[in-house]
Structures are given as C-alpha cells and as structure tokens.
C-alpha cells in the first residue's frame, strides 16, 4: 500500500513538473492544432457535446472525462494519438481502448490528475508504458520525464506487471 501511495505521489509530482514544462515550451499553442484536427470528426452521441468542444475542454483538463461514454473516450484518445503521429511524427502503438483504461485507472486512483490536460496525460502514460516512439532511448526518456524516483518506481511496476502477465 505504501508503494502504491508513493507511486501516486510521484505521478502527481511528475505530472505537475511535466505540465509546467509543457506550458513553458509553448506546447499549449498546439492545442489549437488539436482542435483543428478534431473538427473534421463527427459530433459525438453520448454526452451530447460536439466533439470539438469536448477536445477543447480535455485540452485544458480532464474534468469532463468521467461524463464521456466509452466510445467518446476512445475517440478522444485516438485523436490525441493521431495528433502526436501527424504533428510530431511520434508513434503510440497501444490502442485507444488500452489508454482509456489507463486514464480511467489513473484518475480513479489519483483524482488530482484530472487537472492535467489530455495531451500531457497521454504523453506521461505512453512514456510509462514505453510506448512513446519518438526516436529517443526509452529508458532515458522515462528517466527524464519521470525523474529518478519515478523512473525506478515505474520499472518496478513494469517488472511486477510482466511477472503477473507471465503466469
């Protein structure tokens, strides 16, 4: 339990640090690109909010996330994956459904993460899963993103997950 609490605290610290860096590097200007990218997609059915408005909200924070249907969540994550691919030439290979589960789990386990935007959260989660293919060494990228403690905690989590999956 203490390790889980420690990991949650590390994730919050990393999220805040990355969020600050995200804005300092003026990545927030790219949110316009995200909104432009999703305007071509259909307005969604579940929440009754047009898709571009949902993405605009999610590009500020994840407070809307819990009100979205599973299909809307997948559509939002797929849009982020497509944006990373098209804008930054970054591949994220796991499915949108996979990351919907990770986002749900992360927000449920650590509600303050809902203050992050979807681009930052997807970047952190995909780096933690070693699924952020931008040409950098995965270990270096994880260490730079998560910090030394977060990196070690993530390695332990990944080893435990691998051992459980091998059963």
N, C-alpha and C positions, 0 to 999 in steps of 0.2 A: 504494500500500500504506500509506503514511504517513497519507493522508487517511482510509482505512478504519480504521486504528488510532485516529486522532484521534476519528472519529465514534463508535467503540466506547467510548472513554474518556468522551466527552461523554455518551453514552447511560447509562453507569453512574452518572456524577455526577448527571445529571438524575433517573435512577431513584431514587437514594438520597435526593435532595432532595425529590422528589415523595412518595416513601414516607414520609418523616418528616412532611411536611405532611399527608399522608393520615391518619396517626395523630393528629397534633396537632389536626386538625379533627374528630376523633372519628368519622371515617368507618368505622372498624373496627366500630362498633356496627351499621352497615348490613350487615355480613356475616351477621348473624342473619337479616336480610331476604332475603339471597341464599339462605341455606339453606332458609328457609321457601318461597321461590319455587320452588326446585327439588324440594321434597319431593313436589310433585304430578306430577313427571315420573317415568318408569319407571326402575327399577334397570337399569343397563346390562349388556351382554353381554360385551364384550371383556376387560376386566381382572378381572371377577368382583366388583368392588367396587360396592356400591349407589351410585347417582348422588348422593344427598345427601352421602354420605361423601366421594366424590370432590370435590364442590364445597367441602365443608368444608376438605379438605386444600388445594385450589387457592386458597382464600381466605386461606391462611396463606403458601404459597409454591408454586412451580411444580415441585417435585421429582418429583411424580407424573406430570407431563406426558409424559415420554418413554415411559412404560409404557401410556399410553392408546392405544386404536385410533383411526384417523382419524374414525370415527363418534362416538366418545366425546369427542374433542377438539372436533368441530363442535358437539355437543350442549352442551358446557360454554361455548363461546364464544357460542352462540345464547342461552344462559341469561343470560350477562352483558349481552349486547345488550338482551335483554328487560327485565332489571332496570334498566338505565340508562333505557330508554324509559318503563317504568311508574313507577319511583320518582322519577326526576329530570326526566322529560319531555325527555330527550336522545335525539336520533336518531343512530344509526350506520347508514349506508346500505350499506356494503360487506357482503358475505356473511360468514357464519361461516367458510366454507371459505377465503375470502381471508385472514381474520385467523389461521386455523390455520397457513397458510403463513408469514405474517409472524412469528408467535410461534415456530414451528419454526426459521425462519431467524435470528431474533434470539437465541434460546437457543443454537443451534449456533455462531453467530459470537461470542457473549459469554456463556459459561456462568454467570457470577455473576448474570445477570438471573434465573436460576431461583430466586433468593432472594426475588424480588418475588411479590406475590400477583396473581391473575389480573385483578382489578378495576383495579389500578394499571397493570399492563402493558397492558391493553386501552385504558385512557384515554390513555396515552402514545402507543401505536401509532396509535390513531384520530386523535389530535391531529396526529401527524406526517404522517398521510395527508390531513389537512384534512377529516376525515370525522366530526368530533365536533360535532354541531349542537346547541348549547346557547344560541344567540342572540348569542353573542359574536363579534366580528370574528375571523376565522380566523388572520390574521397576529398580532394582539395575543395571542390565546390561545396560539399556538405560541411566541411570544417569552416570554410569562410562564411557560409550562410548561417550555420547553427552555433558557431563558437566551439571552443574545445570541449566544454562540458556537454553541450547539446549534441555535438558530434559523437562523443563516447556513449551517451545515453541512447542515441539513435542506433549506433552499431549494436549495442546490447539488445535493443528492441528487435532489430532485424535478425540477429542470431537466434533469439528466442522464437520469433515467428517462423524462421526457417526450420528450427528443431521441431516445433509443433506441427508444421506442414509436412515434415518427413515421416510422421507417424502414420 
